[in-house]
């Protein structure tokens, strides 16, 4: 979608979707961070945006402070 928006602007002179680029880019990044299958795309976004993504894991808050074993 980002490429389509860019093409519409550069080739066709239509700038109506440019305002949506940041929203779509944030959505794309969040999807890449959520799904491991999109890791190659996330790495590309990191390079293009000069960012480093730190991925973590979530856990059930109820398990904090309890010992197992």
C-alpha positions in Angstrom: 0.0 0.0 0.0 2.8 2.4 0.8 4.2 1.9 -2.7 0.8 2.5 -4.3 0.4 5.7 -2.3 3.8 6.9 -3.5 3.1 6.0 -7.1 -0.2 7.8 -7.1 1.7 10.9 -5.9 4.8 10.7 -8.0 3.4 9.4 -11.3 -0.2 10.7 -11.2 0.2 13.8 -9.1 -2.5 12.7 -6.6 -1.6 13.6 -3.1 -4.8 12.7 -1.3 -3.4 9.5 0.3 -0.1 11.0 1.5 -1.7 12.0 4.7 -2.4 8.3 5.4 1.2 7.1 4.9 2.2 7.5 8.6 -0.9 5.6 9.8 -0.4 2.7 7.3 3.4 2.6 8.1 2.6 2.3 11.9 0.1 -0.4 11.2 2.5 -2.3 9.0 5.3 -2.1 11.7 2.9 -3.3 14.4 1.9 -6.3 12.2 5.5 -7.1 11.6 6.3 -7.0 15.3 3.4 -9.2 16.1 4.0 -12.0 13.5 7.4 -13.7 13.3 6.7 -14.6 9.7 7.0 -10.9 8.8 10.4 -10.6 10.4 12.2 -10.0 7.0 9.9 -7.1 6.3 10.4 -5.8 9.8 14.2 -5.9 9.3 13.8 -4.0 6.0 11.6 -1.4 7.8 14.2 -1.0 10.5 16.9 -0.3 7.9 14.7 2.2 5.9 13.5 4.0 9.0 16.9 3.7 10.8 15.3 2.1 13.8 16.0 -0.9 16.0 13.1 -3.1 17.0 13.3 -4.7 20.4 10.9 -7.6 20.6 9.8 -9.0 24.0 7.4 -11.5 25.3 4.3 -11.0 27.4 3.4 -13.1 30.3 0.4 -13.5 32.5 0.7 -11.0 35.3 -0.7 -13.6 37.7 2.4 -15.7 37.3 4.7 -12.9 38.6 6.1 -13.5 42.0 5.2 -17.2 42.1 7.9 -19.8 42.1 7.6 -23.0 40.3 9.5 -26.2 41.0 
